[in-house]
Amino acid sequence: MFKVIVLACSVFNVTECYEYHDTTDIYETYEQCQQRAIVMRKDIMEINEGRLMPKAFRCVPVKGQQT
């Protein structure tokens, strides 16, 4: 089981970065987690009107769950 974390940085100040944690679900497979990261990337760009650019994502194993 995995949860998604996306790192997005300001296009105006590359040292200003934020972590976005998925709060909607935990994913059974790494592939499902990757797909959610793609959706989150699009949403982050849309919500922030292009001021933040997603730079990376991680699919983190959930503690206490088998992967």
CORWOZI-V125426 format. One record per run of one state. SS is the DSSP state (@ for helix, = for strand, . for the rest). FROM is the first residue (numbers start at 1). LEN is the number of residues. If there is no record, write none. Layout:
ss = (SS	SS)
from = (FROM	FROM)
len = (LEN	LEN)
This chain:
ss = (.	=	.	=	.	=	.	@	.	=	.)
from = (1	2	11	17	22	27	28	30	48	52	62)
len = (1	9	6	5	5	1	2	18	4	10	6)
